[in-house]
Amino acid sequence: MRVENRLLIVLLLALLGPVLSALADAVTFEAESGSLGADWAVSNTTSPAFITIKSNYAGNNPSNATRVASYTLTFPSAGTYQLYARIRVGAGGYDDDSLFLGNGFGAKTSTLNSDWILANGLASVGFTATNDIVTGAGTAGSLVWKWINLSQYVGSPGLTVSAGNLTQTFQIGAREDGLALDQFLFGTATSTFTVAELDAGSNMPPVVEPRDLVAGNLIQFNDNGTWCWFQDERAVVDVGGGKIVVGSVASASGRGGSPREGDVEASIFDLANGTSQRYTTLRACSY
């Protein structure tokens, strides 16, 4: 990294003062823990307990309130969170693999298409191995319990929680009757989670080495960053937009391990709300 870029980031950290981005915050909730409409069934005779819907409906919304499940969640801090789900697709495969996500927080109208986001085609995606990083689609099939990042799967950056509204209502809607839902987790969009971490309900932050300590608030732009031979400037400040764009490359020795090695990433930090979103711009460069 050039000397002037080091000075730029140090200066930015000093100027930002009390603004601090959330580090690996997570909210875990069981599928059966919510307020379930009458058409949902709970199976708790075997482990894990899960919910499933009793009937099919192939439209673009849940169709009625009996097919909606509601959850009241309190988040530990403000930020943008992505939704992970532990699911099992039934023997029907692509006839058993869809559900609706509420389009944002809050109570939704069960018959209004714009209130819902369809997550379909889940039969051939997901992750099962303990050290798998649950990002992208994955390749797990049907009849197995698996994790998937539903926010990424439907093309959403996640849902944003503000400091003054940490308690939110989130809803899901049923579509096909062969889909079993065990557990959900909202995790900060700037973090990655393995299957083991999702099973445990948390993603422990990386160890802070003494060289990373600052006399104030430390802001983490990315949880895994190193240097790549073709990079030049490492940070861009968008003064008008109030954002900082920081470039880095993931290392096999950092969070995410070898599957993330060489990924060229850009982290966009919002100065106003103290949140950061990471984007992978190129997979597996040689550095």
C-alpha positions in Angstrom: 0.0 0.0 0.0 1.3 3.5 -0.8 2.3 5.8 2.0 -0.3 8.4 1.0 -3.1 5.7 1.1 -2.1 4.6 4.6 -2.3 8.2 5.7 -5.6 8.7 4.0 -7.2 5.8 5.8 -5.7 6.8 9.2 -7.0 10.4 8.6 -10.5 9.1 7.8 -10.6 7.0 10.9 -9.6 10.0 13.0 -12.3 12.2 11.4 -15.1 9.6 11.7 -14.8 9.7 15.5 -17.7 7.8 17.2 -19.1 6.2 14.0 -18.5 2.4 14.4 -19.8 -0.3 12.0 -21.3 -3.4 13.5 -19.0 -6.4 13.6 -20.5 -9.8 12.9 -23.8 -9.2 14.7 -26.4 -11.9 14.3 -30.0 -12.6 15.3 -31.0 -16.3 15.2 -34.7 -17.5 15.4 -36.4 -20.8 15.1 -39.0 -21.2 12.3 -41.6 -22.5 14.8 -41.0 -19.6 17.2 -43.1 -17.0 15.3 -46.8 -16.3 15.1 -47.9 -18.9 12.6 -51.0 -18.7 10.4 -53.4 -21.7 10.7 -52.2 -23.4 7.6 -48.7 -23.9 9.0 -47.9 -27.2 10.7 -45.1 -27.7 13.3 -43.2 -31.0 13.3 -41.4 -31.5 16.7 -41.4 -35.3 17.0 -37.9 -35.5 15.6 -34.9 -33.2 15.7 -34.8 -30.6 14.4 -38.3 -29.2 14.9 -39.5 -27.5 11.8 -42.5 -25.9 10.1 -44.1 -26.7 6.8 -47.3 -25.6 5.0 -50.2 -27.9 4.5 -51.2 -26.9 1.0 -49.8 -25.6 -2.3 -50.4 -22.2 -3.9 -48.4 -21.4 -7.0 -49.2 -17.6 -7.2 -47.0 -14.6 -6.6 -48.1 -14.0 -3.0 -49.1 -16.2 0.0 -52.8 -15.8 -0.9 -54.1 -15.4 2.6 -53.1 -14.7 6.2 -53.2 -18.4 7.2 -50.1 -18.9 5.1 -48.0 -16.2 6.7 -45.6 -16.5 9.6 -44.5 -13.4 11.6 -41.4 -12.9 13.8 -40.6 -10.0 16.2 -36.9 -9.5 16.3 -34.6 -7.2 18.3 -31.3 -6.5 16.6 -28.2 -5.8 18.6 -27.2 -2.7 16.6 -28.0 -0.7 13.5 -26.8 -2.0 10.1 -27.7 -3.9 7.0 -28.5 -7.6 7.7 -28.8 -10.5 5.3 -31.2 -13.4 5.9 -29.9 -17.0 6.1 -32.3 -20.0 6.3 -31.8 -23.7 7.2 -34.2 -25.6 4.9 -35.0 -29.0 3.5 -36.6 -29.5 0.1 -38.9 -32.5 -0.1 -39.1 -35.5 -2.4 -40.9 -33.4 -5.0 -37.7 -31.4 -5.7 -38.7 -28.4 -7.8 -42.3 -28.8 -6.8 -41.3 -28.4 -3.1 -38.8 -25.6 -3.1 -40.3 -22.1 -2.9 -41.4 -19.6 -0.3 -42.0 -15.8 0.0 -40.0 -13.3 1.9 -41.5 -10.1 3.2 -40.3 -7.2 1.0 -38.8 -5.3 3.8 -39.7 -5.2 7.5 -43.2 -4.8 8.8 -46.6 -6.5 8.4 -47.4 -7.3 4.8 -50.7 -7.7 2.9 -51.0 -11.4 2.1 -52.5 -10.8 -1.4 -50.3 -7.9 -2.6 -47.6 -9.1 -4.9 -45.4 -6.1 -4.3 -45.2 -6.9 -0.6 -43.4 -10.2 -1.3 -40.2 -11.5 -2.8 -40.4 -15.0 -4.3 -37.5 -17.4 -3.5 -37.9 -20.3 -5.9 -35.7 -23.0 -7.3 -34.2 -23.9 -3.9 -34.0 -27.6 -4.8 -30.5 -27.5 -6.3 -28.8 -24.9 -4.1 -27.4 -24.5 -0.5 -24.5 -25.7 1.7 -24.1 -28.6 4.0 -20.4 -29.1 4.8 -19.3 -27.7 8.2 -16.6 -25.4 6.7 -18.7 -24.3 3.7 -19.0 -20.5 3.5 -22.7 -19.8 2.8 -22.4 -17.3 0.0 -23.6 -17.6 -3.6 -25.9 -20.4 -4.6 -24.1 -23.6 -3.5 -24.9 -27.1 -4.9 -26.7 -29.0 -2.2 -29.8 -30.9 -3.4 -33.1 -32.1 -2.0 -33.9 -34.2 1.1 -31.0 -32.7 3.1 -30.9 -30.0 5.7 -28.9 -27.1 4.2 -28.2 -23.4 4.7 -28.6 -20.7 2.1 -28.2 -16.9 2.1 -31.7 -16.0 0.9 -30.9 -12.3 0.6 -28.1 -13.0 -1.9 -30.2 -15.7 -3.6 -33.0 -13.3 -4.5 -30.6 -10.5 -5.4 -31.1 -8.3 -2.3 -28.4 -6.5 -0.4 -30.3 -7.2 2.8 -32.6 -5.3 5.2 -31.4 -2.1 7.0 -32.0 -1.5 10.7 -31.7 2.0 12.1 -30.4 2.9 15.5 -33.8 4.1 16.7 -35.7 1.0 15.5 -33.9 -2.0 16.6 -37.0 -4.1 17.1 -38.6 -5.1 13.8 -41.3 -7.4 12.4 -40.3 -9.8 9.7 -42.7 -12.1 7.8 -42.4 -15.1 5.5 -45.2 -16.6 3.3 -45.8 -20.2 2.2 -45.9 -21.4 -1.4 -45.2 -25.1 -1.8 -46.0 -27.8 0.7 -42.8 -29.9 0.6 -40.5 -27.2 1.9 -39.4 -27.6 5.6 -38.1 -24.6 7.5 -36.0 -25.1 10.6 -34.1 -22.0 11.5 -33.3 -18.4 10.3 -30.4 -16.0 11.0 -30.0 -12.4 10.2 -26.3 -11.6 10.0 -24.5 -8.4 9.2 -24.0 -8.0 5.4 -20.3 -7.2 5.9 -19.6 -10.6 7.4 -19.4 -14.2 6.0 -20.7 -17.2 7.8 -19.8 -20.9 7.6 -22.3 -23.7 8.0 -20.8 -24.4 11.5 -21.2 -20.7 12.5 -24.8 -20.6 11.3 -25.5 -23.8 13.2 -24.0 -22.2 16.3 -26.0 -19.0 15.8 -23.0 -16.7 15.8 -20.0 -15.5 13.8 -17.2 -14.7 16.1 -15.3 -11.5 15.1 -11.7 -11.9 14.0 -9.0 -11.6 16.7 -7.8 -8.0 17.0 -4.0 -8.0 17.0 -2.2 -5.3 19.0 -1.1 -3.5 15.8 -4.8 -2.9 14.9 -5.6 -1.0 18.1 -6.4 2.7 17.8 -6.9 5.4 20.3 -10.6 5.6 19.6 -13.1 3.7 17.6 -11.8 1.1 15.1 -13.9 0.8 11.9 -13.6 -2.5 10.1 -14.3 -2.1 6.4 -13.8 -5.7 5.5 -13.2 -8.9 7.6 -10.5 -10.2 5.2 -8.2 -8.0 3.2 -4.7 -8.3 1.7 -2.7 -6.9 -1.2 -2.8 -7.9 -4.9 -0.1 -7.1 -7.4 -2.2 -5.1 -9.8 -3.9 -2.8 -7.2 -2.9 0.8 -6.9 -5.2 3.3 -5.0 -6.8 1.5 -2.1 -9.5 4.0 -1.0 -11.8 6.5 -2.8 -13.8 9.1 -0.9 -17.2 10.1 -2.4 -17.6 13.4 -0.7 -21.0 14.2 -2.3 -22.4 10.8 -1.5 -20.9 10.5 1.9 -19.2 7.2 1.2 -15.8 5.6 1.3 -14.9 2.8 -1.2 -12.1 0.5 -0.1 -10.5 -2.1 -2.3 -8.9 -5.3 -1.1 -8.3 -9.0 -1.9 -9.2 -11.9 0.4 -6.5 -14.2 1.8 -6.7 -17.9 2.4 -5.4 -17.3 6.0 -8.2 -14.9 6.8 -12.0 -15.3 7.4 -13.6 -17.5 4.8 -10.4 -19.5 4.2 -9.3 -20.9 0.9 -12.7 -20.8 -0.9 -12.4 -17.0 -0.6 -8.7 -16.7 -1.5 -8.0 -14.2 -4.2 -11.4 -12.6 -4.4 -11.2 -9.0 -5.3 -13.6 -7.1 -3.1 -14.9 -3.6 -2.7 -16.4 -2.4 0.6 -18.6 0.7 0.5 -18.8 2.4 3.9 -21.7 4.8 4.5 -20.5 7.7 6.7 -24.1 8.7 7.6 -25.3 5.5 9.2 -22.0 3.7 9.9 -22.8 0.6 7.8 -20.7 -1.2 5.2 -21.6 -3.4 2.3 -19.1 -5.7 0.6 -19.1 -6.6 -3.1 -17.0 -9.3 -4.8 -15.9 -7.8 -8.1 -13.6 -10.6 -9.4 -13.3 -14.2 -8.2 -9.9 -15.7 -7.4 -7.2 -13.4 -8.8 -3.5 -14.4 -8.6 -1.8 -12.2 -6.0 
